[in-house]
Amino acid sequence: MNLRFHPENATLVSYAAGALPQSIAILVGAHIEMCRACRAEMETVGALAGAAFACAPVEQVDADAFARLAARLDGEPPPPASRQAREAADLPGPLARFVGGGTEAIAWREVLPGIEHCRYTLTSTRGESALRLLRAAPGREIPDHSHSGQEVTLVLSGALGDGARVYQAGELCDLDDTTSHNPRVHGEDLCICAIAEEGPPRFASAEVADYLREAGI
């Protein structure tokens, strides 16, 4: 299936450079795994980066540097994936590894009628960000809100309508802090998506914002 909606070019470049907040990087990596076009584009970006690296000035390193690195790699094999993670066919690899399994491993919690979520806070050298898994019934919508930073949404199953666009499984919505919207589940199927937030959402309704804050969400 040809996917229509992808990360912005600036987001892909930042991903290749390792400059994205961790939650956004996880979802961009998950989309790339699902998207042939973005995988090809990342191969091009990698080739360009390799060419630039080859032209960089030569740096002197210790004579035994490679041997020391090889010894460390030999002594620290990566841990085997858990059986649950290996069987997590309903989540793309980067997201399944983060969650520790498929959607059945997620501790869903109702946040609004017909809408469940599970929120994770991630901290890295790029700062703090949030990753939210969302499961919503047909016709349900997220109240109108804007963003305090970049927000990336990856549809995992079902479809999500946002303005004139309808995002299908594998497609990614990449928004900045100038956008205000209220996404709605499109069609007759349950929708599951993953949302990465650079900062907390800003809900247009003070009542909704107060309710979610008092609920500790």
N, C-alpha and C positions, 0 to 999 in steps of 0.2 A: 504494500500500500504506500502510495506517495503522500508524505505528510506536507501540509501547506504552511504551517506556522512554526517558526524556529526562533532561536535566540537572535537578538540583534547582533550585528557584526562586532560591535564594540564588546559585547558580552563574550563572544567566542574568542576574541583576541585576549581578553582578560583571563579567560579560562585557560588558554594555552600558556599564558605567562604566570599562572598560579596566583593571580591577583584578586580573585573573587572571594567574598565571604564563604565560609565552609558550606552553609546550607544551600546557597545558590550554586556552588560548584557541584554539589551532589546531584542536583536536579538537571543541570546542564549536561553532566556526564551521563545521567540516565537517558536523557533525550538523545544524545549522540549515539548511545548504544542502540536505540530504537530507530534511528534515522540514517539512511544510506547517504543522503546528500550532505549532512553535517559531518559524517565520518570522512567523506571524501574531502570536504573543506578543511577538516582538521589535519589530514595528511598533507595538504598543500601548505598549511600554516607551519606544520612541523618541518617540512622540507626547507621552507624559507628561513626558519629559525636555525636549522642546521647549517645552512649556507652562511648565515650571518656569523654563527659561532666559529665556523672554519676560517673566516676572515679576521677574527679578533686577534689581538696581540697574544703571543705565546707567553704563558705564565710558568715560572719555574716551580717545580714541586720536588719534594724529597724523593730520593732514588727508590726508597722502599714503600712509597705511598700506595702503589697498586697492590703490592703483596699484602699490606696491612688491610686494605679494603677487602680484598678477596678472602682473607682469613675471617674477617667479621661476617661476611655474607655466608661463608661456609658454616660458621658456628651458630648462625641464627636463622634457621629455615622458617619460612612463614607458617603460621599455624594453619592446620587444615580447616576448610570450611565445615561448619556444622551440617548435620544431615538436614536440619530444618532449612538452613539457608540454601542448600543445594536443591531442595525441592520447592523453593519459592518462585515458581514459574509465573506467578501473577504480578511480580515486581521486577523491574529491570535491575541488573546486577548492582550498581552503586547504591541504589536505594535499599535493596534486599540486604546487602551487607551492613548498612547502617541500622536498619530496623532489627536485623537478626532473624529474618524469616519473611514469610509472605504476609498478606493482609490479615490472616488469622492470628498473627503474632502481635498485632497492634492492640493496645489497650484503649479501645474506643470509649469516648465519653460524650454524652449528649450536651450540646452547647446551645442549640435552638431547636424548636420542634422539627423533627425530620432531618436534623443535621447533627452528625457526630464528628468528633475530631480527636486527635492526639497530638500534643505539642511538645517539641523538644527544643531546648536551648543549647546552642553550640558556641563554644569559645575557642578561638584560634588566634594566631598572630595577626589575622586580618580583622580582629574584633569579635564582638558578640552578634549572633544572628539567630533566627528561629526557623525551624522546619516544622510544618504542620501537615498532618495527613487528615483529609476531610472526606467524609462519606455522607452523601445527601440523597434524599428520595426525589423522585420525579417532581418537577414543578417548584421545588424549594429554591430559595435564593439567599445570597449573602447580602445583608443590608448595605446600603450605599456607604462607600468609604473611599478615602484616598490613602496615600502612603507616606511614611516618613523615611523614604529611601527606596531602593529597588525592590520590586516584588516579582517573583517568577512563579508561574503556575504550570505544572505538568499534569495533563489529564492521563489517568491510568486506565480507566474504563468508563464507559458511558460517554456522555457529551455535555459540554458546558458552554452555554451561550453567554456572550459578553458583548453588548452593543450589537453591531451588525455581524459579528463573527461567531461561528460555532466551532469550538475546539473539540476534536475527536481524540481518541486514545493515541498517545505518543506525541501529540502536538503541544507546543509550549507557548505560553503568553508571557511576554517580557515587558514589564511596565516600570516607569520611573515615578518620581514623587509629584509629577504634574497631572496625573490621571486620577479621575474620580469615577467609580463604577459600582454596579451591583450585579455580579455574575449570577446566572440562573441555570439550574439543571435543565437541559434540553432533551426532549424526547420522553420515552416511557421507561427507560432503564435507570437503575441506580447509578449514580456517578461517584467515582472515587478519584480524587486528585491529590497532588502533593503541592504545597505552597511554601516557598522560601521567602522570608521577609528580612530585609536588612534592618528595618525598624518596625515598631508596632503600627498596626493600621489605625487610621483616624476616622472613626465613624461619624457620619453626618448627624445622626440622631444622638443627642445627649442621653436619652433614655436607654438606648441600646448599649452605649458605651458604659453607662453606670451599671447596667445589669451584668455585662460581661466582667467588669472589674470586680463587682461584689461576689460574683461566682468564682473568682480566682482564675479566670481564663485569659 
